[in-house]
Amino acid sequence: MPNGNPEKLRQSLVELLTNFATELKRSDLRKKVIALIPAFHKLRDLGSSLIPESEAPSARDRIIAYLRQYPQKVIDGDELMVVSGIGEWARRVRELRVQFGWWIYSGVTFKDMAEDQEEVDSLKAIGIDPSKIKPDQYVLMRIEEDRDAAHRWNVLNEIRTKKIAVKDKIIEYFRRNVGVQITGEELKYLAKDKSEWPRRVRELRTEDGWPIATKNTGRDDLAVGVYVLEEDKQTYEHDRKIPDPVRVEVLKRDGFKCAECGWSRNMLSREDPRKMLELHHRQHHKDGGENTAENLITLCNVCHDTEHRKKH
């Protein structure tokens, strides 16, 4: 239990350990173990008292309070064990993620993301090396709570149990959450912890033409390891092979605005049919137009559709 006087707990713990010197001289193993129990409890009480009870009254509160002090920092599970003061701290971490919507990524999720070099580069840019992180380490990726997460996890569990391919599960989940920021932790769970999910997300975007945006595809407003299906419609087949570096170059050149109507993401509204930015070939791909920045222009989805209707 947390205590408002950590120093008193420390003194009490020192006294218990000092007195234990006598027990060490005894031969009875069980008496030694029993004599250590009070010290064990005092140590846990001391750990749970490092964060004032007024700020975090429960073990779950202490865990998230600790993580929020060190966002985007790799935190060992042992640290969370100390500040929580309980043995079942890992369950509380899961509750924070599932029931309360905190974006807490585990080391296992980062290991999966390490298969995507672009994600690796983005993670390293914020000081996280996914090749070195351990399974029992955690990172709070965003300090704000995602209040819609509980509903999404209900949908996750429904899709997760379906006897369909991982890629089919992922796109179904995206299509039921169009425009919503989806975390890698959700996709890992959806894939029943199979490490292939980052590759399947990339295939959905680059091969199947689903407009799944990430920080690496030009959405600087997104956090690392977050994905958004911008529209429930596959892109035109000839636009699916544009390399991401070229895509980002064109978006930056055009100021992240539609070159036709001037729409940008900061003008996004529920009533407006313009929802996303797409790239359009000046010289049509089937006519020999290449996937180069010089041959591409940024259009909103409405202007893009208009241009294609003109072609036909």
C-alpha positions as CSV (number, residue, x, y, z in Angstrom):
1,M,0.0,0.0,0.0
2,P,1.2,3.5,-0.8
3,N,2.3,5.6,2.2
4,G,2.6,9.4,2.5
5,N,6.0,9.1,4.2
6,P,8.5,7.2,2.0
7,E,11.4,8.1,4.3
8,K,9.7,6.3,7.2
9,L,9.2,3.2,5.1
10,R,12.9,3.3,4.1
11,Q,14.0,3.4,7.7
12,S,11.7,0.6,8.6
13,L,13.0,-1.5,5.7
14,V,16.6,-0.8,6.7
15,E,15.8,-2.0,10.3
16,L,14.1,-5.2,9.0
17,L,17.1,-6.0,6.8
18,T,19.6,-5.2,9.6
19,N,17.8,-7.6,11.9
20,F,17.7,-10.3,9.2
21,A,21.5,-10.7,9.8
22,T,20.6,-12.8,12.8
23,E,18.2,-15.0,10.7
24,L,21.0,-15.7,8.2
25,K,23.0,-17.5,10.9
26,R,20.1,-19.9,11.5
27,S,19.9,-23.2,9.6
28,D,16.1,-23.4,9.2
29,L,15.3,-22.2,5.6
30,R,11.6,-21.7,6.2
31,K,12.3,-19.3,9.1
32,K,14.6,-17.3,6.9
33,V,11.9,-17.0,4.2
34,I,9.2,-16.0,6.6
35,A,11.5,-13.5,8.2
36,L,12.0,-11.8,4.8
37,I,8.2,-11.4,4.1
38,P,7.8,-8.2,6.0
39,A,10.8,-6.7,4.3
40,F,9.4,-7.7,0.9
41,H,6.1,-6.0,1.7
42,K,7.9,-2.9,2.9
43,L,9.9,-2.7,-0.3
44,R,6.7,-2.9,-2.4
45,D,5.1,-0.2,-0.2
46,L,8.1,2.0,-0.7
47,G,8.0,1.6,-4.5
48,S,4.2,2.4,-4.6
49,S,4.8,5.5,-2.4
50,L,7.3,7.2,-4.8
51,I,4.3,8.8,-6.6
52,P,2.0,10.6,-4.1
53,E,-1.3,8.9,-3.4
54,S,-3.1,12.2,-4.1
55,E,-1.8,12.0,-7.7
56,A,-2.3,8.3,-8.3
57,P,-4.3,6.4,-5.7
58,S,-4.2,3.0,-7.5
59,A,-1.6,0.8,-9.0
60,R,-3.0,1.4,-12.5
61,D,-2.9,5.2,-11.9
62,R,0.7,5.0,-10.8
63,I,1.7,3.1,-13.9
64,I,0.2,5.6,-16.3
65,A,1.4,8.5,-14.2
66,Y,5.0,7.1,-14.5
67,L,4.7,6.5,-18.2
68,R,3.4,10.0,-18.9
69,Q,6.4,11.5,-17.2
70,Y,8.6,9.7,-19.8
71,P,6.7,9.6,-23.1
72,Q,8.4,7.9,-26.1
73,K,11.1,6.5,-23.7
74,V,11.8,2.8,-23.4
75,I,10.6,1.7,-19.9
76,D,11.5,-1.6,-18.3
77,G,8.8,-3.8,-16.9
78,D,10.7,-3.9,-13.6
79,E,10.2,-0.1,-13.3
80,L,6.5,-0.5,-13.7
81,M,6.6,-3.3,-11.1
82,V,8.3,-1.0,-8.6
83,V,6.0,2.0,-9.0
84,S,2.8,-0.1,-9.1
85,G,3.7,-2.1,-6.0
86,I,1.9,-5.2,-7.2
87,G,2.8,-8.4,-8.9
88,E,0.1,-8.2,-11.6
89,W,1.3,-5.0,-13.1
90,A,1.3,-6.4,-16.6
91,R,-2.4,-6.9,-16.4
92,R,-2.8,-3.3,-15.4
93,V,-0.7,-2.2,-18.5
94,R,-3.1,-4.2,-20.7
95,E,-6.1,-2.6,-19.0
96,L,-4.6,0.9,-19.7
97,R,-4.2,0.0,-23.3
98,V,-7.4,-1.9,-24.0
99,Q,-10.0,-0.3,-21.6
100,F,-8.6,3.2,-21.3
101,G,-7.0,3.8,-24.7
102,W,-3.4,4.6,-23.8
103,W,-1.0,4.0,-26.6
104,I,1.4,1.8,-24.8
105,Y,3.6,-0.3,-27.2
106,S,5.3,-3.4,-26.0
107,G,8.7,-4.6,-27.1
108,V,7.1,-7.4,-29.1
109,T,5.2,-4.9,-31.2
110,F,8.4,-3.0,-31.9
111,K,10.1,-6.2,-33.0
112,D,7.4,-6.7,-35.6
113,M,7.7,-3.1,-36.8
114,A,11.5,-3.7,-37.3
115,E,10.6,-5.6,-40.5
116,D,9.7,-2.3,-42.1
117,Q,12.8,-0.2,-42.7
118,E,10.8,3.0,-42.9
119,E,9.3,2.4,-39.5
120,V,12.8,1.6,-38.2
121,D,14.1,4.9,-39.4
122,S,11.2,6.8,-37.9
123,L,11.6,5.0,-34.5
124,K,15.3,5.7,-34.5
125,A,14.6,9.4,-35.1
126,I,12.8,9.5,-31.7
127,G,15.4,7.4,-30.0
128,I,13.9,4.0,-30.2
129,D,15.9,1.1,-31.8
130,P,13.4,-1.7,-32.4
131,S,16.2,-4.2,-32.9
132,K,17.5,-3.7,-29.4
133,I,14.2,-3.4,-27.4
134,K,13.2,-6.3,-25.2
135,P,9.8,-8.0,-25.0
136,D,9.2,-6.8,-21.4
137,Q,9.9,-3.1,-22.2
138,Y,7.2,-0.5,-23.0
139,V,6.9,2.9,-24.6
140,L,4.0,5.3,-24.2
141,M,3.7,6.8,-27.7
142,R,1.2,9.5,-26.9
143,I,0.4,11.3,-23.6
144,E,-3.3,11.8,-24.5
145,E,-5.8,9.1,-23.8
146,D,-7.7,7.7,-26.8
147,R,-11.2,7.7,-25.5
148,D,-12.6,5.6,-28.4
149,A,-10.3,2.8,-27.9
150,A,-12.6,0.6,-25.8
151,H,-15.2,0.5,-28.6
152,R,-12.5,-0.4,-31.1
153,W,-11.2,-3.2,-29.0
154,N,-14.7,-4.8,-29.0
155,V,-14.6,-4.7,-32.8
156,L,-11.0,-6.1,-32.7
157,N,-12.1,-9.1,-30.8
158,E,-15.0,-9.7,-33.1
159,I,-12.8,-9.7,-36.2
160,R,-9.8,-11.5,-34.5
161,T,-11.9,-14.7,-34.1
162,K,-12.8,-14.9,-37.8
163,K,-11.3,-17.7,-39.7
164,I,-9.9,-15.5,-42.5
165,A,-6.4,-14.4,-43.6
166,V,-4.5,-11.8,-41.6
167,K,-4.6,-9.3,-44.4
168,D,-8.4,-9.7,-44.7
169,K,-8.8,-9.1,-41.0
170,I,-6.6,-5.9,-41.2
171,I,-8.5,-4.3,-44.1
172,E,-11.9,-5.2,-42.5
173,Y,-10.8,-3.5,-39.3
174,F,-9.5,-0.4,-41.2
175,R,-12.8,-0.2,-43.2
176,R,-14.8,-0.2,-40.0
177,N,-12.6,2.6,-38.7
178,V,-12.2,4.9,-41.7
179,G,-10.3,8.1,-40.8
180,V,-9.4,6.8,-37.3
181,Q,-5.9,6.5,-36.1
182,I,-5.0,2.8,-35.5
183,T,-2.0,1.8,-33.5
184,G,0.4,-1.0,-34.3
185,E,-0.5,-2.5,-31.0
186,E,-4.0,-3.0,-32.2
187,L,-2.9,-4.6,-35.5
188,K,-0.5,-6.9,-33.7
189,Y,-3.4,-8.1,-31.5
190,L,-5.7,-8.4,-34.5
191,A,-3.1,-10.7,-36.2
192,K,-3.1,-12.9,-33.2
193,D,0.5,-11.8,-32.5
194,K,1.8,-13.0,-35.9
195,S,4.7,-10.9,-36.9
196,E,3.6,-10.5,-40.5
197,W,1.1,-7.7,-39.9
198,P,3.5,-4.8,-40.9
199,R,4.1,-6.5,-44.2
200,R,0.4,-7.0,-44.8
201,V,-0.4,-3.4,-44.1
202,R,2.2,-2.4,-46.7
203,E,0.8,-4.8,-49.2
204,L,-2.7,-3.3,-48.7
205,R,-1.3,0.1,-49.5
206,T,1.2,-0.5,-52.2
207,E,-0.3,-3.6,-54.0
208,D,-4.1,-3.3,-53.3
209,G,-4.3,0.5,-53.4
210,W,-6.0,1.1,-50.0
211,P,-5.1,4.7,-49.0
212,I,-3.5,3.8,-45.6
213,A,-1.5,6.8,-44.5
214,T,1.4,6.9,-42.1
215,K,4.0,9.5,-41.0
216,N,6.3,8.1,-43.7
217,T,3.8,8.6,-46.5
218,G,3.5,12.4,-45.8
219,R,1.1,12.6,-42.9
220,D,3.4,14.5,-40.5
221,D,0.5,14.9,-38.1
222,L,0.6,11.2,-37.3
223,A,2.7,9.6,-34.6
224,V,5.3,6.9,-35.5
225,G,3.6,3.5,-35.7
226,V,0.1,4.8,-36.4
227,Y,-2.0,4.1,-39.5
228,V,-5.1,5.7,-41.0
229,L,-7.3,4.5,-43.8
230,E,-8.2,7.9,-45.3
231,E,-11.0,6.7,-47.5
232,D,-13.0,3.5,-48.0
233,K,-12.0,3.3,-51.6
234,Q,-9.0,1.8,-53.4
235,T,-6.9,4.1,-55.4
236,Y,-6.6,3.9,-59.2
237,E,-4.5,0.9,-60.1
238,H,-1.8,2.9,-61.9
239,D,-1.3,5.1,-58.8
240,R,-0.4,2.2,-56.6
241,K,3.3,1.8,-57.6
242,I,4.4,5.3,-56.7
243,P,7.4,5.0,-54.4
244,D,6.8,6.6,-51.0
245,P,9.9,8.9,-51.3
246,V,8.5,10.3,-54.5
247,R,5.0,10.6,-53.0
248,V,6.4,12.6,-50.1
249,E,8.6,14.8,-52.4
250,V,5.5,15.8,-54.5
251,L,3.4,16.5,-51.4
252,K,6.1,18.8,-50.0
253,R,6.6,20.5,-53.3
254,D,2.9,21.2,-53.6
255,G,2.7,22.4,-50.0
256,F,0.4,19.5,-49.0
257,K,-2.5,21.2,-50.9
258,C,-4.6,20.3,-53.9
259,A,-3.1,22.0,-56.9
260,E,-6.5,22.5,-58.4
261,C,-8.7,23.7,-55.5
262,G,-6.2,24.5,-52.8
263,W,-7.8,22.1,-50.3
264,S,-5.5,20.8,-47.4
265,R,-6.0,18.6,-44.4
266,N,-6.5,21.5,-42.0
267,M,-9.7,22.2,-44.0
268,L,-11.1,18.8,-43.3
269,S,-14.8,18.7,-42.2
270,R,-17.4,16.0,-42.0
271,E,-19.7,17.7,-44.6
272,D,-17.0,18.2,-47.2
273,P,-16.4,15.3,-49.6
274,R,-12.7,16.2,-49.8
275,K,-11.0,13.8,-47.4
276,M,-7.5,13.2,-48.6
277,L,-4.7,14.1,-51.0
278,E,-3.8,11.9,-53.9
279,L,-1.2,12.0,-56.6
280,H,-2.2,12.3,-60.3
281,H,-0.1,11.6,-63.4
282,R,0.2,14.6,-65.7
283,Q,1.0,12.2,-68.5
284,H,-1.2,9.2,-68.0
285,H,0.6,6.1,-66.9
286,K,-0.8,4.0,-69.7
287,D,0.6,6.6,-72.2
288,G,4.1,6.2,-70.9
289,G,3.9,8.7,-67.9
290,E,6.5,7.8,-65.3
291,N,6.3,7.7,-61.5
292,T,8.5,10.8,-61.1
293,A,8.0,14.0,-59.2
294,E,8.0,16.0,-62.5
295,N,5.1,13.9,-63.8
296,L,3.0,13.9,-60.7
297,I,0.7,16.6,-59.1
298,T,-1.2,16.7,-55.8
299,L,-5.0,16.6,-56.0
300,C,-7.7,16.1,-53.4
301,N,-9.8,13.0,-53.9
302,V,-12.7,15.0,-55.5
303,C,-10.5,16.8,-58.0
304,H,-8.7,13.5,-58.8
305,D,-12.0,11.8,-59.6
306,T,-12.9,14.8,-61.8
307,E,-9.7,14.5,-63.8
308,H,-10.2,10.8,-64.4
309,R,-13.8,11.4,-65.6
310,K,-12.4,13.8,-68.1
311,K,-10.0,11.1,-69.4
312,H,-13.0,8.8,-70.0
